[in-house]
Amino acid sequence: MTTKEEQQWFRKFYEGTFLVKGWQSRMEEVLQAVPDSDKDTVEELLSNLGEKIGREWARENRVRRINTAMIQNWGEDLRRFKKKGADVLTEELRRLDAEVDKILS
Protein backbone atom coordinates (compact mmCIF):
# COMPACT_ATOMS: atom_id res chain seq x y z
CA MET A 1 0.00 0.00 0.00
CA THR A 2 1.43 3.28 -0.98
CA THR A 3 -1.10 5.82 0.25
CA LYS A 4 -3.23 6.30 3.32
CA GLU A 5 -6.31 6.28 1.09
CA GLU A 6 -5.37 2.86 -0.31
CA GLN A 7 -4.90 1.57 3.23
CA GLN A 8 -8.38 2.81 4.14
CA TRP A 9 -9.93 1.14 1.09
CA PHE A 10 -8.09 -2.09 1.85
CA ARG A 11 -9.44 -2.01 5.39
CA LYS A 12 -12.98 -1.51 4.01
CA PHE A 13 -12.46 -4.46 1.67
CA TYR A 14 -11.30 -6.65 4.53
CA GLU A 15 -13.60 -5.47 7.32
CA GLY A 16 -16.62 -4.37 5.30
CA THR A 17 -18.92 -1.46 6.01
CA PHE A 18 -22.34 -0.98 7.54
CA LEU A 19 -23.94 -2.10 4.26
CA VAL A 20 -21.40 -4.56 2.82
CA LYS A 21 -19.71 -7.59 4.34
CA GLY A 22 -15.95 -7.61 4.09
CA TRP A 23 -13.56 -10.36 3.06
CA GLN A 24 -13.09 -11.44 6.68
CA SER A 25 -16.82 -12.12 7.09
CA ARG A 26 -16.95 -13.94 3.77
CA MET A 27 -14.00 -16.09 4.83
CA GLU A 28 -15.76 -17.02 8.05
CA GLU A 29 -18.92 -17.97 6.12
CA VAL A 30 -16.98 -20.20 3.76
CA LEU A 31 -14.94 -21.80 6.54
CA GLN A 32 -18.10 -22.75 8.45
CA ALA A 33 -18.98 -25.08 5.58
CA VAL A 34 -15.54 -26.73 5.51
CA PRO A 35 -14.67 -29.83 7.55
CA ASP A 36 -12.07 -29.28 10.27
CA SER A 37 -9.60 -31.47 8.39
CA ASP A 38 -9.61 -28.99 5.45
CA LYS A 39 -9.95 -25.68 7.31
CA ASP A 40 -6.24 -24.81 7.43
CA THR A 41 -5.77 -25.32 3.69
CA VAL A 42 -8.90 -23.39 2.72
CA GLU A 43 -8.16 -20.60 5.20
CA GLU A 44 -4.66 -20.14 3.79
CA LEU A 45 -5.99 -20.04 0.22
CA LEU A 46 -8.67 -17.52 1.18
CA SER A 47 -6.23 -15.34 3.13
CA ASN A 48 -3.72 -15.18 0.30
CA LEU A 49 -6.43 -14.53 -2.26
CA GLY A 50 -8.01 -11.80 -0.15
CA GLU A 51 -4.67 -10.07 0.25
CA LYS A 52 -4.07 -10.02 -3.52
CA ILE A 53 -7.59 -8.98 -4.45
CA GLY A 54 -7.90 -6.37 -1.71
CA ARG A 55 -4.57 -4.68 -2.39
CA GLU A 56 -5.34 -4.33 -6.08
CA TRP A 57 -8.96 -3.25 -5.56
CA ALA A 58 -7.84 -0.58 -3.07
CA ARG A 59 -5.78 1.21 -5.72
CA GLU A 60 -7.11 4.24 -7.56
CA ASN A 61 -9.89 3.39 -10.01
CA ARG A 62 -7.92 4.58 -13.01
CA VAL A 63 -5.07 2.12 -12.39
CA ARG A 64 -6.58 -0.87 -10.63
CA ARG A 65 -7.12 -4.10 -12.53
CA ILE A 66 -9.69 -5.60 -10.17
CA ASN A 67 -13.01 -3.84 -9.82
CA THR A 68 -16.07 -4.17 -7.62
CA ALA A 69 -18.08 -6.15 -10.19
CA MET A 70 -15.32 -8.77 -10.37
CA ILE A 71 -15.29 -9.10 -6.59
CA GLN A 72 -19.07 -9.47 -6.51
CA ASN A 73 -18.94 -12.23 -9.14
CA TRP A 74 -16.17 -14.06 -7.32
CA GLY A 75 -18.13 -13.75 -4.06
CA GLU A 76 -21.14 -15.39 -5.69
CA ASP A 77 -18.87 -18.14 -7.01
CA LEU A 78 -17.46 -18.78 -3.54
CA ARG A 79 -20.92 -19.01 -1.99
CA ARG A 80 -21.95 -21.49 -4.68
CA PHE A 81 -18.79 -23.60 -4.43
CA LYS A 82 -18.81 -23.85 -0.64
CA LYS A 83 -22.01 -25.88 -0.98
CA LYS A 84 -20.24 -28.45 -3.17
CA GLY A 85 -17.73 -29.58 -0.58
CA ALA A 86 -14.16 -28.88 0.43
CA ASP A 87 -12.54 -30.57 -2.57
CA VAL A 88 -14.50 -28.53 -5.11
CA LEU A 89 -14.04 -25.37 -3.06
CA THR A 90 -10.27 -25.89 -2.82
CA GLU A 91 -10.02 -26.55 -6.55
CA GLU A 92 -12.04 -23.44 -7.35
CA LEU A 93 -10.00 -21.30 -4.96
CA ARG A 94 -6.84 -22.40 -6.74
CA ARG A 95 -8.45 -21.64 -10.11
CA LEU A 96 -9.51 -18.21 -8.89
CA ASP A 97 -6.03 -17.58 -7.51
CA ALA A 98 -4.54 -18.37 -10.92
CA GLU A 99 -7.10 -16.08 -12.57
CA VAL A 100 -6.18 -13.23 -10.22
CA ASP A 101 -2.47 -13.84 -10.84
CA LYS A 102 -3.09 -13.62 -14.58
CA ILE A 103 -5.01 -10.36 -14.18
CA LEU A 104 -2.22 -8.91 -12.07
CA SER A 105 0.62 -9.99 -14.35
JOMO-V187487 format. One line per field, one symbol per residue. phi: phi as a letter, one per 40 degrees, with the letter a starting at -180 (. if undefined). burial: 1 if it has 9 or more other C-alpha atoms within 8 Angstrom, else 0. A space follows every 10 residues. Layout:
phi = ???
burial = ???
This chain:
phi = .bbccccccc ccdccgbdbb ccddccdccc cccbcdcbdc cccccccccc cccccccccd dcbcbbbccc ccccccdccc cccchcccdc cccccccccc dcccc
burial = 0000011111 1111110000 1110111001 1011000110 0110111011 0111111110 0001011000 1001100110 1100110111 0111011001 00000
